[in-house]
Amino acid sequence: MSETASTARAPVALLPSLVPLLHEWLPRQRWFAGKGRPVTGFTLVSATELLPVDTTGPGLVHLLVRVQQPGPNGGGGAQGDCYQLLLGVRTHLPPGLAHARIGRVADGPLAGRTVYEGLSDPRLAALLMERLRTPGPLGPLRFARTALIPDGLTPRVLDAEQSNSSLVYGDAFILKVFRRVWSGANPDLELPLALARAGCERVPAPVAWYETGGSGRGGEASTLGVLQPFLRGSQDGWQLALDALAAGREFTEEARALGRATAEVHTALAAALPTVALGRPAAEHLVDGMNRRLEAAAQAVPALLPYVPGLRAAFDAVGDCTEDNLACRAQRVHGDLHLGQTLRSPDGSWSVIDFEGEPAKPLTERRRPQPPVRDVAGMLRSFDYAAASLPQSPGSPGADGAPSPAAWAQRCRDAYCSGYAEAAGTDPRAEPALLRAYETDKAVYEVLYEARHRPDWLPVPMAAIRRLAAPSAAPERAG
């Protein structure tokens, strides 16, 4: 990507005038990945006026800005992480948009104007949808769609966002705006498009998207936003599991159906995109990465140290997967599967969403083929977390002789794997070494995360660590 402006307004003068405001505002955003490290500089990648700023009404400026920070930045490279900003511009900010205020610009081309988070302004959010309805280029940006989109849909911002921003339009579509931008196609567009071509109905098919770069010399476009159908009336799997726990109900039938849905997605991905054998060199590379993450986590969280030998043994057992073992295959997977990434419709059918993968990891790593059991392991850990989330009270699992949370979670885990086997023809428990290694790797990550951000939750992954480090921890094979 290169520095570009779609208008005569000089981008060289624009960014310096915004820097004092961005220094204060950007690190406070939930989706900013560099929290805890000072911002040392900004570089303008592109500036595009989606709506002119020199009119009486609001203007909308699209910016791609690279942020420099000292120390490791999770994959942004020496140049820093690139962020997508949509800045509203007004002479006077209405009281209803006061919460979105970034600040008043002192000099430069926007001197005397107030800039604010543009996605919070319904007029500007509607404009972004209008751009998606009329595909084509606009400066360095390109808008595309696969179907007609009705006009007049009222936008609203979803509050429960972390690494990105999402808007719902008329309860018909949801637009995910990627805040941290990587060079290359985002899996949250790439994989749902492939699944749509394969006829898989478990994943909402992209309706429209916008991107930048990729023109000339074979460069890949960078995905900036994806529009998909909004599954109105659906409930996410995490809340459904918590509701079942609170009511003292089993969740095994839902878990079994969710396992079938996961297998259908994996089967479709394997048919639509290349698969590779997980030979010994690839397995050794996989194990090396797991052991490196374990060593780093143990240095940061001393509570892990007594379990390192057992956890390392769980990783080393993966070396038994060779090219002669056809079950050890790698393919494109979800990459960050848990109960919160699933939705159940009013008719009881499950959908899988949010194929972006772990946002903190580089895009090349997220797009790398991996064994399907990685997704299975993520879901198994999610059942454990759900069981640990419910405060113990009369009538809840584990109280007054009712089934314990751990037993509830284990039944969900078994049901999920059984459902997966019914749809895939292969049981993930038939590869116990690989499944144990991926679940262990996930639990190690959870320990590090909880120790840093939610110390009260540390006992949850530590319980899994103790179980997985035991010599008898390998999952049972399907009978």
N, C-alpha and C positions, 0 to 999 in steps of 0.2 A: 504494500500500500504506500502511496506517496502523498505528499501534501498537496491538497487540491481545494479549490473553492469553486462553487457553481455560480457565483455572482461576482460583480466587480468589487464587492466589499473585501478589502485586503485581509487575508487570514493572518499575515505577519503582524498586523496591528491588533487583530481581534484577541488572540490568545493572551498576550501580555496584559491586556486590560482586564481579563477574567481571572488571571492567576491569583490575585489576593483573595478573591471570593472562593475559588476552587480549593485553595489551601485550607480554608476553614470548613467548607461544606463537604467535600468529597470523603475525607476519612470518617465522617459520621454516618455515611450511608451503609445500610446493612449489607449491600452487595460489594462493598469495597474490600478487596482481598488483602490489602497491605496494612491492616490495623496493627498498631503497636510499633510501627517504624515510621520515621519522619519522611515527609515528601520533600525531595531535594530539587525537583524540576519537572517541567511539563514540555512535551513536544507535540505540536499539532500534526495530526496525520491527515485529516480532511475536515472541511467545513462546508456545509450545504444548507442554504436557506430553503426549507420546505415551505415556508410561508414568509414573504418579505417582511422585514422588520421596520421598514420606513413608512408604514401605513398607520392609520389611526387605530386599527384593530390590533389584536395580538399578533406577534410574529413567532416563528418557530425555526430555531437553528439546530441542525444536526451536527454534532461534533464527534470525531474520534480523536481521543487525546491519549498520548502515551505518558505514563507517570513514572518518574525515576524515584527509586528508594534504595537505601543501602541494604546490603545483606541479601540473603536468598529471597526470591519473590515467587516461589512456587511454580516456576516454569515460564515466567515472562521474558527470560533472557536478559542479557546485559543492557538492552535498550529499555527495559521496563515493561509493565503491563499496559495493555491498551484498553480503554474504557469507552463505551458508547454513552453519550450524553444527548438529551433532547431538551434544549433550553427554550422556555417560553420567554418572550420579551414584551414588556408593556411599559408605558409611561407611568401609569398608576395601577397598582395591584389591587384588585377587589378584595374586600375582607374575606370572602369565601375561599380565596387562594393564599391567604396569609401563611398557612402552614407549609406551603410549597416554596416560600421565598428563599432564594439563595443570597441576594443582596443587590445593592444599587451600584452600577458601574460608574467609576469616577472619570475615566478617560477612554480614548479610543473610539472606534466606530459606534459603540453603543453607549457612549457617555450620557449620563442623565437618565438612562432607562433602568428598569428593574428586571433582573433575570430570575427565573424560577423553574422548578421542575415541571417541564411541559406536559408530561403524562398525567399530571393532576388536573389539568385544565380540560374539561369535556370538549371545548371547541377544538383544541389542538389534538386531542386524542381522536376525535372524529376525522380530522384532516389526515392523520396517519392511516386510518382505515381507508379513506378515499384514495390515497396513493396506492394502496394494495388492490383496490377495486379497478384501477386503471394501470395495468402493468406497463413497464418500460423503464428507460434510464432517466435519472435526474442527477446531473453532475456525476460524481463517482458512485452513486447508489443505483441499484437496479431492483425493480419490483417485479414479481412474477406471481402468477396464480394458476390453479388447475381447474377452477370452476367459477361460475358467476357468483357474485356476492351481492346480496340486496343492500340498498342504501337505507339511511335513516335509522341505523342501529345505535342506541344510546350506550355510550361507554361508561364503564366504572372500573376503578383500580382495585385489584385484589390486595388486601393487606398482608396476608400470610405468605410473604415472599422472603427469600434469603439471598440467593446468589443472582437472581434476576428480577425483572419486574413483569407483571402480567396484568392485562386488561381484558375484561369481559365485555362483549358487544351484544346488547340485547338478549342475553342468555342464549345466544345462538353460536357465538364463536369466542375463542380465547386466544389472545395474542401474547406470546412470550417474547419479551425484548431482552436479548442477551446483553448484559452490562459489561462483562469482561470478554473481550473479543480476541479470538485466536485466528491465526492464519489457517484457512482450510474449512471444509464443510463441517458444520456442527452435527454430531450424531443425532441430535434431536430433530434434525431435518432429514439427514441422510437415511437413517434406519426406518422411520415411519414411511418415507417415500418408497423404499425398497419393499416394505411389508405391504403397502397399498398395491404395488405392482404384482405382488405374489398372491393377492386376494385375502390376506389375513385381516379379519375384522376385529381382532382383539385390541388394535391400536388405532386411535383416531387418525385418519389420513390428513396430511397437510393440505390446506385449501389455498394458501398463499404464503409468500415469504419475501424478505428483502435481504440484500447482500451488498458487498463491496469488493473491489479487486477482482483478480482472476482473468483479466483481459490481457492478451498478449503474452508471448513466451511461455505458454502453458501453465501459468500461475493459477492456483486454486482460489476460488472466491471465498470470502469470509462471511459466514452467516450472521446476520444481525437480528433477525426476528422471524418467528414462525406463527402463522395463524392456523388453528385447528378447530374442529367442531367442539363446542362446549357441551359436556355431557350433563345436561340439566337433570336435577333430581338424583344424581349419583352420589354415593357416599364413599369416602376413602376407607381403605382397609384398616388403617390404624385406628380410626375412631370406631369402626364396627367391632374390632377386636376388644377395645376398651369397654364398649357398651356391653358386650357379651360377658366380659369379666365382672363388670359392676353388677350385672344381673345374676351372676352365678351360673351362666349358661356355657355349654360347650361351644366350640368354634370349629369343630372338626369337619363338618360338612362344607363350611365355607372354605376352610383351608384346603380340602381335597379339590374343590372346584377351582380354587386359585392355582393349585399345582397343575391342573389340566390346562388352564389358560397360559401359564408360563411355558409349558412344554409346547403348546401350539405356536407361541411366538418364537421359541428357539428353533422349532422345526421349519417354520417359514423363513427365518433368517438364514438357516443353513442351506435352504433351497435357493434363496435369492442372491446370496453373496458367497464368495469363496470360503472354503474350510481348509484347514491344514492339519497334518499329523503333529501331535505334540511329541516329537522325538526327544532323545536324550539331551542334545545340546539345548533345545528350547526348555526342557524341564529343568536342567541345571541353571539356566538363566533365571527361570521363575523362582527356583529355590534361593538363589543368591539374593534376589530382590527381597524376598520374604525375610531372610536372615538379616539383611542390612536394616530393614525396618524394625525388626525385633531388637537388634543391638541399640539402635538409636532410641527406641522407646524405653528400653531398660535403663539407659543412662539418664533419661529424663524422669522416669518413674521407678524409683528403687524397689517398690513393692513387687515389680516383675522379676527381679533378679533370681529369687529361689526357683522360679519356674522355667528359666531360660533353657536348661538342658532338655527338659521334656518338650518344650515348644519347638526347639530346634530339631528334635527327633521327628516331630510331626511334619516339619518341612522337608527334612532329608528323605523321608519315605516316598516323596513324590518322584524321586529319581528312578523308581522302578517302572515308571511310564516310559515306554520306548516306542519306536516306530512300528514294532510288531504288535503292539497293543492297540487295536483299532478303536477301542473305546476311548482312548486318550486323544480326543480330537479338539481342535480349537476353531472357533468361529466368532462372528460378531455376536455380542451379547448386550444386555441392557447396561451392565456396568455399575449400577448403584441401586439394585433392586431391594425394596423393603415394602412393608405394608402401606406406607404413605405414598408409594408410587403406583398404587392400584385403586381402581374405582369399581364399585358394584352398582349396576343400574337398578332401577325399580323392579325389573323383571328377573333380577338375580344373576345376570351375566356379568363377568368380570372383564375389565379393560386394564391394560398396562400403559402407563404414561411416563413422560419425563425421561427420554432416552439420552439425555446430555452426558450421563456418566458423572463421575466425581469431579465437580467443577475445578477443584484445586489442582488436578493433575493435568499435565500438558495434553493437548489435543491428540498428538501422535500416539500417546500411550492409551488414551481412551478409545481410539479407533483400532487398536491392535486386536486381532483375533485371540480369544481366550476360551478355556474350557467352559461349557455351560454351567458346570457345578459352581462356578463363581457366583452366579446369580442365585442359585439354590442356597448357597451358604449365607448370602446376605439376607434372604428371607427367613432362614432358620434363626439367625441372630435377632431378627425383628420380632419373632414370636417370643423369644426370651425377654426382650425389652418390654413388650406389651404386658407380659405377666408380671414384671417387676414394677410396672407403672401404677398399679392399683393399690392405694392404701388399704391395709388390712382392717376390715370392719365386720361386724356380724353379718353373715349371709354371703360374704365374698369368699372366693376360693381360698382354702387354707384356714378359714375361721370356723370354729365349732364343728370340726370334723369334716368340713367340706373339702373337696379335692384341693391340693396345694397348687399355688401358681406354677411351680416347677413341673408338676405332673400335667397341669393344663397345657403348658407350653410344649411338653414332650408329645402329647397326643396330637397337638396341632402340627408339630414337625413331622410326625409319622404320617399323618393324613395328607399333608402337603406333598411329601415324597411319593406316597402311594398314588395320589392323583396325577402327579407328574409322570409316573411310570405308566399309568393307564393310557395317557395320550401320546407319550414319546416312544413307548415300547422298550425303554431302558430305564432302570431305576437308578437315581443318583446315588443311592446307598450301595450300589454295586461297585462303585469306585471309592471305597472308604478312605484310602490314603489321600486322594485328591480333595475329597470333600472335607476331610478333617483339616488339611493344610489351609484351604481357603477360609474355613470358619475360624481357624486359629489366627490367620492373618487379619481377618476382620476384627476379631476380639482384641488383638494387639493395638490396632488402630483406635478402637473404642476406648481402651485404657488411656492412651495418650490424650485423646480428645477430652475425656471426662476429667482427667487430672488437671488439664489446662483451663477448662471452661465450666465444668459442673462437678466439682469434687464430691458432692453428695451422691452422685450417680456412680461413682467409681466402683462400689461393690457389685454392680450389675455385670460389667464385663470381667471383673476379677473372679466372679463365680464361674464364668465360662473358662477363664484361663486355668483355674484349678482343675476343672474337668478335662479340658483338652490336653493338659500337660501330663495327665496320668498315663501310664503305659497301656492301660486297657481302653483308651479313649477312642479308638477307631470306630466309626459308626458301623452298626450291624449291617451285613449284606441282606438284600431283599431275599426273603424266603421263597 
